[in-house]
Each structure stands twice: as structure tokens, then as C-alpha cells.
Amino acid sequence: MEEEMIPRRTLLLVALVLAMGCSSSDGNTLPSQDVVADIAADLQFADAADVDVTEEEACRTLWKKTTFTSGASSHAALGKNDVLYVTGGHRVYAIAPTSGAEQWIWPDPSGTDEGYVELPEDTEQLYTPVIGAEGDILLGSQRNRLICLNKNGVGIFAVDTDGPVTGAPAILSNGNILVLSDNGQRMKVIDLGIQATGDTKNYVLWEFSGDNGTNDILPAQQPLVASLESGDEFFWVVAKGAVYRYRTDDGSLIGTTQLPEGQVATSNGILDETGAITVATGEGVANAYFMKHYLVTVDADGVLSADSPALIHEGPTKVVSLSGGRKETLLVGTNNSGFMLYSLKFGETLANFYQDSFQDVAPAVQGLDGLVYFSAFPHWIYVISEAGELVWFRKLEEPDDLIGANLAPSSPILRDDGVAIFHNGNFLHAVQCTEAGPAAVVWPRFGGNRKNTGNLADSEALKQE
């Protein structure tokens, strides 16, 4: 581990304080889309239809909805009263929990929008929403900006981020907002001082820049905030060959921990209750894949754990997603080798689930009853048991537009009443497999909560203990 203060040019980070109404993929290549479509057709799954695994319905569909376009690979958020927030292309939707009806859309299709935010162009992609303390919605954009809407769908502010923001922003304990851009060229923190009039004076709290930026930051990731019982707070950023820790008060680099030699980070990171970060890595390049796959854990002091790296899979693939499950397990999604449930306690894979017709498993969620919910490309949604047995699935309709047909899937959301809501392509699908609860055990990719804050202090799993 290197603790010297290396240049901060490795990323662009914007931390924004909320005020005055705005709180805060063997050497084989993947089959072509035509081949994938042919596979789906051969299996004879009806698009967007209720096709059961067996004659007896294991899960039931409560409602389905189509958004404006297939949009981007963004993940849904759950707000107060179980209102669902999703993006579709250049629009943001607030969805009623029981019917799937629209409570509001931004921008308003009728053209009657009010607010202080320049409306997105039709080609602008919006990404994962985060719910602030006052119910405000914060999200990144392909057009190099962070957007804030209030809970009624009115634009409050938009801030230049110097690069596309395809991952979710994060929220600090003091209400500041962290935004990580994809280009990794600059870092700055701004106190916006938002006024009720929409006047956005920029007060720079700290800012660093460098001429020699790096492209090693993994794209579409969220900075992960470790808020510890001691009161200390810092955040993690994952690069291809290292993980970085930064102070939240001034953005200074605390330290850099290099990943094991020859290994490259391939997944999002997740946090545990101590503030340690775990990320999946690959070793032995085989075209777009790796031949060996590991879990690497770094503690809150930047020290590689004694159990790292832990070999979890051998074969040509890439681990693309991690999330947490019951009984000290990790839910592991891969690029072309399906889903795995890995035990941290025993250091072994407990279950595998694989189907020839799906790829790119998005971060899964698991209920207290053990059921695991996940999406896979192209437009599959699944429920399996923690023993890896198929419970229920659907093949959703293929979006008409080329971009939507090739987008990676999103994480589902699991409500307290046991309803799972899948957002895949431009389709929303609300499914119930249990009659009563429970909530997701953990959602570590977003700090363990359904508001997507990325902050360990907001972890629903820790609050249930």
C-alpha cells in the first residue's frame, strides 16, 4: 500500500452541498445480438407476456409499464411512500407503487415545465437517481451535468461536471453531494448556495486539476462513502489497478492500495459494516474476458485483507457486479457465466445459476426469505432460490431502438411488502413472489439502501441488526 499523496488528477469529483430546498464484459467472443435474438425466439418466449416456468404461478405480475425510450443503464430508486423513481432516455418518472401510474414526468411532455434547469435534449441520457433528505432527486447526465429536481418534479439546479456522469452520485453525512465523472480529468467540490429563485452562485470549497488525467477509473461507478461509528468519514473510488481513499471534508487523498499484481478490477465495489471495500478482479486476459476471477478486500486503513485475493471462479468470463446477501454471502453477476452465490464465511461458491441465453447479470438483491432477484441481458428478469433453483422468469419485449436493445440491465428494487420491481430496457415489471415482506437484506452498491445514497450510514441492513 502506498500512503503518499499522489496527484489527485485521477478523477473528477464534485461535491455539492444542498440548501434552500434541494437536499440533498476462453477466448470466445459474445454472440451477436442476432444470435441472441434467435436463441430467445427458439425458446418461444412471448415478448412482454406472462410466460410461466410451470403451470402453477410461482410469482405474479402486479403491473407493467413502458417508459418513453429504453434510456440508459440506470437503476431505480425508492422514495417516501414507496414512490419509484426511474429514468428513461432524457426523462425522469415518478411512479405510483400500486398501479405503475405516472405521478409526474420531467420534463413534462405537455411542455408546461417550470423550474430553473435547462431541459434535456432528446438525445441526452439521464442516469441513476439518488433520493436526498428532503425527497429531492439527484442524477447525472451524459451531457456533463448533475441535475436536481424537487419531489414534485420541478428542476431546481443543474451543475457542470466537466464530463459525463453515468454512475450515481453519493450523499455525505453533512448533505454534500459527491459526483464522479467518467473521464477522470478533474476533482472539485462546490458549495452551490442554491437560492429559492434558482440562482446558483458557485462557491468552490476545494478544487484540484491536472494536465495528465487518467482513464483508469472504472466508468459508471458510484463513489462509496464510509461513515464510521468513530465519526470518521471518507470515500472510496475504484480504478482498474487500485482503490483510492479520499477525505470528505477537503478531497485530499488519504492513500492508494494497489490491487494484487496482474489483476484488474472488473466490478463495482461494495462496503461492509467496518468501511472495508470489496471488488471483483480478473487475471489472465483472454480477449474481452479473464481466465481467473477473484474477490479483493481492503480494510478502512487501506490494508489488503489476509484472505485476499480469494479465487471465486476459473474460466473465460468477467465478474461485472457484486451485491450482498444473507449469511455472509455475496451475490456475484458475470458477463457470460451466469450468477453465483459466494460464501465469505466458508470461502466457496454455494450456488450457481446459468442459462445459455442471458449475459451481463446486473447487481442482484435478496430478501430475508432467501429469494434472489436479478436482471440479465438481453431483457431477462429472474427470481431464483438461494440454492440456485429457478423460481420464476420472463423475457421482456425487445426495445425498438438500437441503443435500447444493447443496453446493460439494471438492478431490481425490493420493497418491504415483498414486491420486486425490475427496470430493464424501457420496461418496468412489478412482481410479487411472497405475500408479506421482506425488504432487501442489503444493497451495498448503493451503500445498502434503496435511496441509492452510496453511504454506509444509510444501510438498511445495519439498521435491521
C-alpha positions in Angstrom: 0.0 0.0 0.0 1.2 3.5 -0.8 0.2 6.3 1.6 2.0 9.2 -0.1 -0.2 11.9 -1.5 -0.3 11.0 -5.2 -1.8 13.6 -7.7 -5.5 14.0 -7.5 -5.8 14.1 -11.3 -7.1 10.6 -11.3 -10.8 11.6 -11.1 -13.3 14.3 -11.4 -15.3 14.6 -8.3 -17.9 17.2 -7.5 -19.3 17.5 -4.0 -22.3 19.8 -3.8 -24.0 20.9 -0.6 -27.8 21.1 -0.7 -29.5 24.2 0.5 -32.8 26.1 0.2 -35.0 23.3 -0.9 -32.5 20.9 -2.6 -31.0 18.4 -0.1 -29.8 16.9 -0.6 -17.7 -7.7 -20.3 -11.8 -18.9 -23.1 -11.2 -16.5 -25.8 -14.7 -16.8 -27.1 -16.5 -13.6 -28.0 -20.0 -12.8 -27.0 -22.6 -13.9 -29.6 -24.1 -11.2 -31.8 -27.4 -9.6 -31.0 -28.9 -11.5 -33.9 -27.8 -14.8 -32.4 -29.1 -13.8 -29.0 -32.5 -12.9 -30.6 -32.6 -16.2 -32.4 -32.0 -18.1 -29.2 -34.8 -16.2 -27.5 -37.1 -17.0 -30.4 -36.2 -20.6 -30.4 -37.2 -20.8 -26.8 -40.5 -19.4 -27.8 -40.9 -16.8 -25.0 -43.6 -14.3 -25.8 -42.5 -10.7 -25.5 -43.8 -8.9 -22.5 -46.2 -11.7 -21.8 -46.9 -13.7 -18.7 -45.0 -16.9 -19.5 -44.7 -19.2 -16.5 -41.9 -21.6 -15.5 -44.6 -24.1 -14.7 -48.4 -24.2 -14.9 -48.5 -23.1 -11.3 -47.7 -19.5 -10.9 -44.7 -19.1 -8.7 -44.8 -15.3 -8.8 -47.5 -13.0 -10.1 -47.2 -9.8 -12.1 -48.9 -6.8 -10.5 -48.3 -4.3 -13.2 -46.2 -3.5 -16.2 -45.2 -0.1 -17.7 -43.3 1.1 -20.7 -41.2 4.3 -20.4 -40.5 6.9 -23.1 -37.5 5.2 -24.5 -35.2 2.4 -23.4 -33.0 5.0 -21.9 -29.7 4.3 -20.2 -28.4 1.6 -17.9 -29.7 3.3 -14.8 -31.0 1.8 -11.5 -34.3 2.7 -9.9 -34.6 4.5 -6.5 -37.4 4.1 -3.9 -38.6 7.2 -2.2 -41.1 8.1 0.5 -44.4 6.2 0.4 -42.7 3.7 -2.0 -42.8 6.1 -4.9 -40.5 4.7 -7.6 -38.1 7.0 -9.5 -36.6 5.8 -12.8 -35.0 7.4 -15.9 -35.9 6.6 -19.5 -33.8 8.3 -22.1 -34.0 12.0 -21.3 -36.9 11.8 -18.9 -37.4 11.1 -15.2 -40.5 9.3 -14.0 -42.2 9.2 -10.6 -44.2 6.0 -10.5 -47.1 5.2 -8.1 -46.3 2.0 -6.1 -49.6 0.0 -6.5 -50.5 0.8 -10.1 -47.4 1.8 -12.0 -49.2 5.1 -13.0 -47.1 8.2 -13.6 -47.3 10.8 -10.8 -45.2 13.1 -12.8 -42.6 13.2 -15.6 -39.7 15.6 -16.1 -39.6 17.3 -18.4 -43.4 17.4 -18.7 -44.4 16.1 -22.2 -47.1 18.8 -22.3 -44.4 21.5 -22.4 -45.6 23.2 -19.2 -42.4 22.8 -17.2 -41.4 25.3 -14.6 -38.1 25.5 -12.9 -34.5 26.6 -13.2 -32.9 23.7 -15.2 -32.3 23.7 -18.9 -34.5 21.0 -20.3 -32.7 17.9 -21.7 -32.4 17.4 -25.4 -34.0 14.3 -26.9 -30.5 12.7 -27.2 -29.5 13.4 -23.7 -29.2 10.3 -21.5 -30.1 10.5 -17.8 -28.8 8.0 -15.3 -29.3 6.6 -11.8 -31.4 8.8 -9.5 -30.5 9.3 -5.8 -33.1 10.5 -3.2 -32.0 13.3 -0.9 -33.1 14.0 2.6 -35.9 16.3 1.6 -37.1 13.9 -1.2 -35.2 15.7 -3.9 -33.9 13.7 -6.9 -30.3 14.0 -8.0 -29.0 12.3 -11.1 -26.1 12.5 -13.6 -26.3 13.1 -17.3 -24.5 12.2 -20.5 -24.3 15.9 -21.1 -21.7 16.6 -18.4 -24.0 17.8 -15.6 -25.6 16.9 -12.3 -29.4 17.7 -12.2 -31.5 18.2 -9.1 -35.3 18.0 -9.2 -37.6 18.5 -6.2 -40.1 15.8 -5.1 -42.7 17.4 -7.3 -40.6 17.1 -10.4 -39.6 20.7 -10.7 -36.0 21.5 -11.8 -34.0 23.2 -9.0 -30.5 23.3 -10.4 -28.0 21.7 -12.8 -24.2 21.9 -12.4 -21.4 21.3 -14.9 -19.4 18.3 -14.1 -16.7 18.5 -16.8 -17.5 15.0 -18.0 -20.4 12.6 -18.4 -21.8 11.2 -15.1 -23.1 7.7 -15.8 -22.9 6.4 -12.3 -25.0 7.5 -9.3 -23.9 10.5 -7.2 -23.5 9.8 -3.4 -24.6 11.7 -0.3 -22.3 12.6 2.6 -23.5 12.8 6.2 -23.3 16.6 6.0 -25.6 16.7 3.0 -22.9 17.3 0.4 -23.3 15.5 -2.9 -20.4 13.6 -4.5 -20.4 13.2 -8.2 -17.8 11.1 -10.1 -17.4 11.8 -13.8 -16.4 9.1 -16.3 -13.4 10.9 -17.8 -11.3 11.2 -14.6 -9.8 14.5 -15.5 -10.6 16.8 -12.6 -11.7 16.9 -9.0 -13.6 19.8 -7.4 -16.1 20.5 -4.6 -18.6 23.2 -4.9 -21.0 24.8 -2.3 -23.8 25.8 -4.6 -25.7 28.1 -2.3 -28.9 27.4 -4.1 -31.5 30.1 -3.7 -35.2 29.8 -4.0 -35.0 31.8 -7.2 -32.8 29.2 -8.8 -29.8 31.5 -8.7 -26.7 29.2 -8.5 -23.7 31.0 -7.2 -20.7 28.7 -7.2 -18.6 28.7 -4.0 -15.6 26.5 -4.6 -14.7 24.6 -1.4 -11.8 22.8 -2.9 -10.6 22.1 -6.4 -7.8 20.3 -8.0 -6.9 19.8 -11.6 -4.1 18.2 -13.6 -3.0 18.1 -17.2 -2.3 14.4 -17.0 -5.7 12.8 -16.3 -6.2 9.1 -16.3 -8.7 6.8 -17.9 -8.2 4.1 -15.3 -11.3 5.0 -13.3 -14.0 2.4 -13.8 -16.9 4.1 -15.6 -20.5 4.2 -14.4 -19.5 3.7 -10.8 -20.6 5.4 -7.6 -18.2 6.8 -5.0 -18.8 4.8 -1.8 -18.9 6.7 1.5 -17.7 5.0 4.7 -19.3 6.8 7.7 -17.8 5.0 10.7 -19.0 4.8 14.3 -16.0 6.9 15.3 -17.4 9.8 13.3 -14.7 9.5 10.6 -15.9 9.7 7.1 -14.1 9.0 3.8 -15.0 7.7 0.4 -13.7 5.0 -1.9 -13.1 5.2 -5.7 -12.2 2.1 -7.7 -9.7 2.2 -10.6 -8.6 -0.7 -12.8 -5.4 -1.4 -10.8 -6.1 0.3 -7.4 -8.6 1.6 -4.9 -8.4 5.1 -3.6 -9.5 6.6 -0.3 -10.3 10.4 0.0 -11.3 12.7 2.8 -14.7 14.0 2.5 -14.0 17.4 4.1 -11.3 18.6 1.6 -11.0 15.9 -1.0 -7.4 15.1 -0.1 -6.1 11.7 -0.9 -5.7 9.5 2.2 -4.0 6.6 0.4 -3.8 4.3 -2.5 -4.0 0.5 -2.3 -2.7 -1.4 -5.3 -4.6 -4.5 -6.3 -2.6 -7.7 -6.5 -0.1 -7.8 -9.3 -1.6 -8.8 -12.6 -5.2 -8.3 -11.5 -7.7 -5.8 -12.9 -10.8 -4.5 -11.2 -13.9 -5.5 -13.2 -16.9 -4.8 -10.9 -18.5 -2.2 -8.7 -17.2 -2.1 -5.1 -19.3 -2.8 -2.1 -18.8 -1.9 1.6 -19.2 -3.9 4.8 -20.1 -2.5 8.2 -16.4 -1.7 9.0 -16.0 0.5 5.9 -13.9 -2.1 4.1 -14.4 -2.3 0.3 -14.6 -5.5 -1.7 -14.2 -5.5 -5.5 -14.0 -8.3 -8.1 -10.8 -8.6 -10.2 -9.8 -10.6 -13.3 -6.4 -12.2 -14.1 -5.1 -13.7 -17.4 -6.6 -11.8 -20.3 -8.5 -13.8 -22.9 -9.8 -11.4 -25.4 -12.6 -9.5 -23.7 -12.5 -11.9 -20.7 -10.2 -13.1 -17.9 -9.4 -16.7 -17.0 -9.3 -16.3 -13.2 -11.6 -14.2 -11.0 -11.0 -13.1 -7.5 -12.5 -11.1 -4.7 -10.2 -8.5 -3.2 -11.0 -6.8 0.1 -9.2 -3.7 1.5 -9.9 -2.5 5.1 -10.7 1.0 6.2 -7.0 1.6 6.8 -6.1 0.7 3.2 -4.7 -2.7 4.1 -5.3 -5.7 1.9 -7.2 -8.4 3.9 -5.4 -11.7 4.8 -8.0 -13.6 2.7 -7.3 -11.5 -0.4 -7.3 -12.3 -3.2 -9.9 -15.1 -2.9 -10.3 -17.2 -6.1 -14.0 -17.5 -6.9 -14.2 -18.7 -10.5 -12.0 -20.1 -13.3 -12.9 -19.8 -16.9 -13.3 -17.2 -19.6 -15.7 -14.5 -18.3 -15.8 -11.3 -16.3 -17.4 -10.6 -13.0 -19.4 -7.5 -13.7 -21.5 -7.0 -10.5 -21.4 -7.5 -6.8 -24.0 -7.1 -4.1 -24.5 -8.5 -0.6 -26.7 -11.4 0.5 -27.8 -13.3 3.6 -25.4 -15.2 6.0 -22.2 -13.5 4.9 -22.7 -14.2 1.2 -22.0 -12.2 -1.9 -24.3 -12.2 -5.0 -22.0 -12.3 -8.0 -23.0 -11.5 -11.5 -20.9 -12.4 -14.5 -20.6 -11.4 -18.2 -21.3 -14.8 -19.7 -21.1 -17.4 -16.9 -24.3 -16.6 -15.1 -24.9 -15.9 -11.4 -23.1 -17.2 -8.3 -23.8 -17.0 -4.6 -20.4 -17.0 -2.8 -19.9 -17.5 0.9 -17.4 -15.2 2.5 -17.5 -17.3 5.7 -16.6 -20.6 4.0 -14.7 -19.2 1.0 -16.6 -21.2 -1.6 -19.4 -20.9 -4.1 -22.7 -22.1 -2.6 -24.8 -21.9 -5.8 -24.6 -21.3 -9.5 -27.3 -20.4 -11.9 -26.7 -20.3 -15.6 -28.8 -20.1 -18.8 -27.3 -20.0 -22.3 -29.5 -17.2 -23.4 -28.5 -14.5 -20.9 -25.4 -12.4 -20.2 -24.3 -9.4 -18.1 -26.0 -10.0 -14.8 -26.8 -6.8 -13.0 -26.3 -6.4 -9.2 -28.9 -8.7 -7.6 -31.0 -8.2 -4.4 -32.0 -10.8 -1.9 -34.9 -11.0 0.5 -34.8 -12.3 4.1 -36.7 -15.4 2.8 -33.6 -16.1 0.6 -35.2 -15.4 -2.8 -32.7 -13.7 -5.2 -33.9 -11.2 -7.9 -31.8 -10.1 -10.8 -31.9 -8.9 -14.4 -29.7 -10.2 -17.3 -29.0 -9.1 -20.9 -30.9 -9.1 -23.1 -34.0 -8.1 -21.1 -34.4 -11.2 -18.9 -35.7 -10.9 -15.4 -35.3 -13.8 -12.9 -36.2 -15.0 -9.4 -34.1 -17.9 -8.0 -33.7 -19.6 -4.6 -30.5 -19.2 -2.7 -29.8 -22.8 -3.7 -29.7 -21.7 -7.3 -33.0 -23.2 -8.3 -35.2 -21.4 -10.8 -38.4 -19.9 -9.3 -39.7 -17.6 -12.0 -38.6 -15.6 -15.0 -39.7 -13.5 -18.0 -38.2 -12.5 -21.3 -39.3 -8.9 -21.8 -40.0 -7.3 -25.1 -37.0 -6.2 -27.2 -36.9 -2.4 -27.4 -37.4 -1.0 -30.9 -34.4 1.4 -30.8 -30.9 0.1 -31.4 -29.4 1.7 -28.2 -32.1 0.2 -26.0 -31.6 -3.2 -27.5 -28.0 -3.2 -26.5 -28.1 -1.6 -23.0 -26.9 -3.5 -19.9 -29.7 -4.5 -17.5 -30.5 -2.7 -14.2 -30.7 -3.8 -10.6 -34.2 -4.6 -9.4 -35.7 -3.0 -6.3 -37.4 -4.9 -3.5 -40.0 -3.2 -1.4 -40.9 -4.0 2.2 -44.1 -5.7 1.1 -42.2 -8.2 -1.0 -42.9 -6.6 -4.3 -39.8 -6.6 -6.7 -39.7 -4.0 -9.4 -37.5 -4.7 -12.4 -36.3 -2.0 -14.7 -34.9 -3.5 -17.9 -34.6 -1.7 -21.2 -37.7 0.6 -21.3 -39.9 -1.8 -19.3 -40.9 -1.7 -15.7 -42.3 -5.0 -14.3 -43.7 -5.3 -10.7 -43.7 -8.9 -9.4 -44.7 -10.5 -6.1 -43.4 -13.9 -5.0 -44.2 -13.6 -1.3 -47.3 -12.2 0.3 -45.6 -10.4 3.1 -42.2 -8.7 3.1 -39.3 -8.7 3.4 -37.1 -5.8 2.4 -33.8 -6.4 0.7 -31.2 -7.5 3.2 -28.5 -5.3 1.7 -27.9 -3.2 -1.3 -24.2 -2.4 -0.9 -23.7 -1.0 -4.4 -25.7 2.0 -3.2 -24.5 2.0 0.4 -27.1 -0.6 1.4 -30.2 1.4 0.8 -32.9 1.9 -1.7 -32.5 5.6 -2.0 -29.1 4.9 -3.7 -27.2 7.3 -1.4 -23.9 5.3 -1.6 -23.4 5.9 2.1 -22.8 3.2 4.7 -24.5 5.2 7.3 -27.8 4.8 5.4 -27.5 1.0 5.2 -30.9 -0.7 5.8 -29.1 -4.0 6.6 -27.2 -2.4 9.6 -30.4 -0.8 10.9 -32.1 -4.3 10.9 -29.5 -5.8 13.1 
